[in-house]
Amino acid sequence: MAALFPLLTNATERVDLNGELALRTDPKSEGGKQGWNKSVPDGTEMVRVPHTWNIGKYDDYEGVAWYFRTFDAPALRSARHLELHFGATFTNRASG
């Protein structure tokens, strides 16, 4: 039996992504097919992260939701890595 654990290393750079992000629910799970990973779709709204999208306005919504934000990534030399930090979001890593 194998277990998956995150790689524990020290980041060369750390970027804090808390603050304003755009949010868009995706009730038909079609955002990946429509290219939402490349451009922000119409109908997004601004929220502040840390954030839980399924409390409040969307408390009865069950499905996929997307967060969007652009930022400038620092230049890294080879063999270095970047950690992105943000609070109170959930993830579903799907190819798209």
N, C-alpha and C positions, 0 to 999 in steps of 0.2 A: 504494500500500500504506500503510495507516494503522497506527500503533502506539498502544497505550493506556499512558499513564503516570499515576501518581497525582498529584493536585494537590499541589504543593509549597508549602505555606503554613505560617506559624507558628500553632500552636494558641493560642487564648485560654486554654483549660484543658486539662489532661492528667490522665487518670485511669488509674492503674496497677491492672490486674485480675489480676496474679499473686497466688497464694495459693490458698485453698480454693475449688473449684468442684465442682458436681455433674456427674457423667458418666453417660450412658445410651447404650448401643449401640442401633441401630435396624436389625436385620437385614432387616426387610421394607420399609424406607424408608417407613413410614407415619406417622412423627412429625408431619410437616407437616399431614396430613389429620386427625390426632387432636388438633391444637392444642397441641403441645409448645412452640410459640413463645409461647404465652400462659400456660401453667402447667407446672410441673415434673411429669413423669409418675412413677408408682410405679416402683420398681426402679432408681432412681439410686443412685450411690455417690459418696462424697466422694474427690476427688483434689486434689493440689497442682500448680498451674501455675507454672512451666513443666512440661509433661507431654506424653508421647507415649502415647496410648491403645493403640497396637498393638504395644507392647513389654511383655512380662510376661504378665499374666492373659489378655489378648486377642491374643497374638502371632500366632495363626493366623486371627484374625477379619478378614474383608475386607468392608467395607460402611460404612454411615453411622454416625457417633457424634455425640452432641450434648453440649455443655457448657452448664451453666446457672449463672447468678449474678445476684443483684440488687445494685444499688448506687444511691446517691443521686447523681444528676447535678447538677452545679452550675448555677445560673441563669445564662443567657447573654443579653447584649444582642444586638440585631439585628446582622447582619454579623459575627458571631463564630462560632467553631466549637469543637468538642470532639474531642479525640483519645483513643481508648481503646487502651491498650497492654497486651498480654499475650504471654507467650513460649511457643514450642513447641506451637502448635496449627495445624491445617490448616482450611481453609474451603472450602465449596461454597455459593456464594450462589444460593439458589433461592427463588423466590417461594413463599409459603405462608401 
